[in-house]
Amino acid sequence: PGCLLLQFLSYLRACDRLLKQGYEEGQVEEAMEMFQYSEKKAAEFLHLLAQFNDMGFQQNEIKEVLLLCGNQREKALEELVMK
């Protein structure tokens, strides 16, 4: 039980750090879940999502491509441009 509490607190701290970077709460929770609560991978995903969104790509397409490409920026950008 103590271990679960520590994991939960760690998750909350990670979410808090990502929220402080300006990401939306729903996106943070979704990214943390998609990457099995890896703050590093979730942060990479959120950064690229925002970047590609600013370029005018559709959010659902960005998410799909980033997952397929494992957050690899160049590969994901190639896929998005080809769509």
DRENSE-911678 format. One record per residue (C-alpha): residue number from 1; residue in one letter; y, z, x. Coordinates in Angstrom, 3 decimals, decimal comma. Layout:
N
site k = NUM&r = A&north = Y&up = Z&east = X
...
***
This chain:
83
site k = 1&r = P&north = 0,000&up = 0,000&east = 0,000
site k = 2&r = G&north = 2,437&up = 0,823&east = 2,820
site k = 3&r = C&north = 1,750&up = -2,565&east = 4,375
site k = 4&r = L&north = 2,691&up = -4,374&east = 1,172
site k = 5&r = L&north = 5,918&up = -2,422&east = 0,993
site k = 6&r = L&north = 6,788&up = -3,395&east = 4,572
site k = 7&r = Q&north = 6,031&up = -7,045&east = 3,807
site k = 8&r = F&north = 8,209&up = -6,894&east = 0,708
site k = 9&r = L&north = 11,092&up = -5,282&east = 2,598
site k = 10&r = S&north = 10,769&up = -7,901&east = 5,319
site k = 11&r = Y&north = 10,873&up = -10,627&east = 2,646
site k = 12&r = L&north = 14,007&up = -9,095&east = 1,097
site k = 13&r = R&north = 15,757&up = -8,894&east = 4,477
site k = 14&r = A&north = 14,868&up = -12,528&east = 5,218
site k = 15&r = C&north = 16,172&up = -13,622&east = 1,797
site k = 16&r = D&north = 19,343&up = -11,623&east = 2,342
site k = 17&r = R&north = 19,979&up = -13,300&east = 5,711
site k = 18&r = L&north = 19,471&up = -16,751&east = 4,162
site k = 19&r = L&north = 21,741&up = -15,922&east = 1,218
site k = 20&r = K&north = 24,450&up = -14,820&east = 3,654
site k = 21&r = Q&north = 24,257&up = -18,296&east = 5,202
site k = 22&r = G&north = 25,427&up = -19,655&east = 1,855
site k = 23&r = Y&north = 22,194&up = -20,910&east = 0,314
site k = 24&r = E&north = 21,579&up = -20,434&east = -3,413
site k = 25&r = E&north = 19,248&up = -17,644&east = -4,485
site k = 26&r = G&north = 16,821&up = -19,919&east = -6,339
site k = 27&r = Q&north = 16,558&up = -22,255&east = -3,364
site k = 28&r = V&north = 15,978&up = -19,372&east = -0,960
site k = 29&r = E&north = 13,187&up = -17,929&east = -3,105
site k = 30&r = E&north = 11,585&up = -21,354&east = -3,534
site k = 31&r = A&north = 11,757&up = -22,139&east = 0,192
site k = 32&r = M&north = 10,320&up = -18,748&east = 1,167
site k = 33&r = E&north = 7,438&up = -19,278&east = -1,235
site k = 34&r = M&north = 6,788&up = -22,866&east = -0,103
site k = 35&r = F&north = 6,537&up = -21,792&east = 3,532
site k = 36&r = Q&north = 4,458&up = -18,659&east = 2,940
site k = 37&r = Y&north = 7,435&up = -16,394&east = 3,582
site k = 38&r = S&north = 8,250&up = -17,813&east = 7,015
site k = 39&r = E&north = 11,978&up = -17,261&east = 7,354
site k = 40&r = K&north = 12,203&up = -19,756&east = 10,220
site k = 41&r = K&north = 10,559&up = -22,599&east = 8,284
site k = 42&r = A&north = 12,464&up = -21,755&east = 5,107
site k = 43&r = A&north = 15,749&up = -21,787&east = 7,044
site k = 44&r = E&north = 14,929&up = -25,185&east = 8,588
site k = 45&r = F&north = 14,061&up = -26,554&east = 5,151
site k = 46&r = L&north = 17,243&up = -25,212&east = 3,538
site k = 47&r = H&north = 19,404&up = -26,547&east = 6,364
site k = 48&r = L&north = 17,898&up = -30,033&east = 6,113
site k = 49&r = L&north = 18,011&up = -29,944&east = 2,311
site k = 50&r = A&north = 21,754&up = -29,229&east = 2,414
site k = 51&r = Q&north = 22,325&up = -31,832&east = 5,116
site k = 52&r = F&north = 20,484&up = -34,611&east = 3,274
site k = 53&r = N&north = 22,060&up = -33,554&east = -0,018
site k = 54&r = D&north = 25,495&up = -33,994&east = 1,596
site k = 55&r = M&north = 24,413&up = -37,511&east = 2,598
site k = 56&r = G&north = 23,918&up = -38,308&east = -1,090
site k = 57&r = F&north = 20,124&up = -38,187&east = -1,401
site k = 58&r = Q&north = 18,525&up = -36,723&east = -4,532
site k = 59&r = Q&north = 17,376&up = -33,126&east = -4,174
site k = 60&r = N&north = 13,876&up = -33,647&east = -5,635
site k = 61&r = E&north = 13,277&up = -36,575&east = -3,246
site k = 62&r = I&north = 14,540&up = -34,537&east = -0,297
site k = 63&r = K&north = 12,176&up = -31,644&east = -1,086
site k = 64&r = E&north = 9,202&up = -33,977&east = -1,411
site k = 65&r = V&north = 9,938&up = -35,805&east = 1,840
site k = 66&r = L&north = 10,629&up = -32,616&east = 3,810
site k = 67&r = L&north = 7,317&up = -31,149&east = 2,699
site k = 68&r = L&north = 5,451&up = -34,347&east = 3,590
site k = 69&r = C&north = 7,165&up = -34,585&east = 6,975
site k = 70&r = G&north = 6,892&up = -30,895&east = 7,837
site k = 71&r = N&north = 10,677&up = -30,464&east = 8,151
site k = 72&r = Q&north = 10,897&up = -33,143&east = 10,847
site k = 73&r = R&north = 14,479&up = -34,362&east = 10,469
site k = 74&r = E&north = 14,178&up = -37,895&east = 11,870
site k = 75&r = K&north = 10,933&up = -38,665&east = 10,076
site k = 76&r = A&north = 12,285&up = -37,284&east = 6,788
site k = 77&r = L&north = 15,510&up = -39,263&east = 7,114
site k = 78&r = E&north = 13,514&up = -42,447&east = 7,727
site k = 79&r = E&north = 11,461&up = -41,807&east = 4,579
site k = 80&r = L&north = 14,554&up = -41,099&east = 2,491
site k = 81&r = V&north = 16,305&up = -44,250&east = 3,650
site k = 82&r = M&north = 13,232&up = -46,341&east = 2,825
site k = 83&r = K&north = 13,051&up = -45,003&east = -0,767
***
